[in-house]
Structures are given as structure tokens and as C-alpha cells.
């Protein structure tokens, strides 16, 4: 991987990652394709929506289809016919989300498969092997992600474990065509966040993920931790905030120097009828939209907004047509990519602060009115 820092507006950055399967210009949002596919969106749909890079899940791909299948096809790009860059996470978040079925020790993680109950072992070495077989453009090291509420002692113990695993991953990673990113942790204590960030960024990784945020803490706590972390991040490496897909938090992160983000939120919301618009989020399944002949977002130029009304998409959701979820998914992905494009242009023009202020004023103030309308509290 080759990295270029092109422009700054305050701390907000416009950069380019030159990867094996293409270039990625930041700030960038990465749609999540857990099993090698983004739910309710074909590969062409994902790319047409503006995706430069997608995220796949090493944990789930390891379980199914398995390394033998991926190896026989020559990796995920050939197996899934992706021709754009792919980032794979390490399974660290699955350790967090499946905590009832996981046992963590200093050498790795033992877990029970959610598919068939079989027992598996993840170590830093195993996770490197899995991602080298997948052949992703960017691989993440194994880390331990803690939930809010852990005390300082547990957080410090976890931090040391994550640092040790990162060192092992660096020793064993061999693919020259695959970038390897370290992940900072440290829970929700400023001192442990500082220690983890300094330890991980002192190692010769190609880039750095910020882990352990957006795991149930408040918006304010996330921003507080970013204020601690970001001034310590190297200027000459990409910075990836893991698990963030809310437009408001995305802009707060970019303002502090974050380059890359991913989240299942936009596609998951879409499948339940929630769509992003320039004036906030709306629930298209609400009865208030049954006779609405306007597009999802009058200010959006995506194919869905150019061709279909709120009333029609509302009807599709009510009839449980899969097309409804496809339309909403495409729109939400497009909306975030367009937001990132506008953000990049604002940074290039030295106007990020003004852009953020204008976007949030419209997005947040109108969102309150929109939600009241859907509840029938106003006309």
C-alpha cells in the first residue's frame, strides 16, 4: 500500500490509499459485506452507488465457505467476483458480540461456532493466515474489544493482550500485496487509550484502526475518546474508525482527522424502512407517506430518488417486497458516499468547517420535525 496525504482543512484530511485492487480516496465510507456480499445490493449496485472499497468479515468467511474453498478459488476477489478493494476485519468484534460463547486468554480466543456449535481457536497467527488466504487488500490484526462498564484493571489487562497480539501479527504477516493495520484499544479511560494508541502506532503497520468505540457507549463518550486518540495518530498513515455509519458521528470523526469508516447501520436501517435524507432520517413505512409522490430525498440524484416515489416504496414495504429493501439499501449507501464526496470537496477547498455546520443544521433540526410528523404529532 502507498499512502498520500493530499489536503487538510483544519484536522480533516483528504488522502489516497493506493491498494492492490485500486485507489481509495478519503474520507471514505465502506459498506459491510459480511459474507462477501452487501445485503440487498448486487455488486453492480454497490459500485454504482459509489463504493470504492467494501468490508468483509474474516470470522464468518472462515466458518463458511471456509479456507479450503477460498484457497481453491484464489481468494475472495475471484470467489465473489469483486474487482474493487476489500478490507477484512479480524474477528475481534465477533469475540465481543458473541461473548457468551467465547473464552479469551493471553494467546488467543476459543469460541463456539454460531453455525453448528463446533469449537474453534483464533490466535493472532491464525487470523493472519485466514486473511492472507482471503487475499484482502487490507487486513486487520486480532484485538480484544471490551464493552462499556469494564473497570480500569480489566481494561489494562485487555490492552496488554491486544498489544501482544499486534506484535505477533506483524511478525507473521508475509503478503506483500496486502496492507496490515494495527488496532488501538483502551476502553473508555483516557490513560489506557493514550497508552494503547502510543504502543500500537509505534509499530510499523501500514495503517491504524481505532477499535472499541460504537459498542454501546454514548455519542458524547465516543467523541471524548476521539479527542484523546486523534492527536496521537501518525500523520503519514491512514486512520480507520471502526463501526461508525451515522452521518453526524462520521462528520465529527472526520473533523478530528479520521479517514475511513464502516458500519452495518445504513444497510440494516434500510432493510427496516429507515432511510437517510438531507433533512434527517425518515421511516418510509410510516402511514404518513402512503400518498406522498415526492422522492425519498428531493435533494438526492440517486436512481431510486429519480424514479420512484415515497408512496410507492411505502407500498412495497407494506407488501413485504424485497425490492423495497433493495431500493432503500441502494439509497442509503449512495447517500453516505455522496456525503463523503461532498466532504472531500469541502476539504480540498478549505471549507470543511462551514460544510459540516451547514449539513448538520439541516440534517438535525429537520429530523426532529420529521419524526414528529411520522408519529402524527404535527401536520
DAHU-V173515 format. One record per run of one state. SS is the DSSP state (2 for helix, 1 for strand, 0 for the rest). FROM is the first residue (numbers start at 1). TO is the last residue. If there is no record, write none. Layout:
[[SS | FROM | TO] [SS | FROM | TO]]
This chain:
[[0 | 1 | 1] [1 | 2 | 9] [0 | 10 | 11] [1 | 12 | 19] [0 | 20 | 21] [1 | 22 | 26] [0 | 27 | 27] [1 | 28 | 32] [0 | 33 | 42] [2 | 43 | 48] [0 | 49 | 52] [1 | 53 | 57] [2 | 58 | 63] [0 | 64 | 66] [2 | 67 | 73] [0 | 74 | 75] [2 | 76 | 80] [0 | 81 | 84] [1 | 85 | 89] [0 | 90 | 91] [2 | 92 | 97] [0 | 98 | 98] [2 | 99 | 101] [1 | 102 | 105] [0 | 106 | 107] [1 | 108 | 112] [0 | 113 | 118] [1 | 119 | 123] [2 | 124 | 134] [0 | 135 | 137] [1 | 138 | 140] [0 | 141 | 151] [2 | 152 | 172] [0 | 173 | 178] [1 | 179 | 184] [0 | 185 | 189] [2 | 190 | 201] [0 | 202 | 206] [1 | 207 | 210] [0 | 211 | 218] [2 | 219 | 232] [0 | 233 | 237] [1 | 238 | 241] [0 | 242 | 246] [2 | 247 | 255] [0 | 256 | 259] [1 | 260 | 263] [0 | 264 | 264] [2 | 265 | 271] [0 | 272 | 273] [1 | 274 | 277] [0 | 278 | 279] [1 | 280 | 283] [0 | 284 | 286] [2 | 287 | 289] [0 | 290 | 302] [2 | 303 | 307] [0 | 308 | 309] [2 | 310 | 318] [0 | 319 | 321] [2 | 322 | 348] [0 | 349 | 351] [2 | 352 | 374] [0 | 375 | 379]]
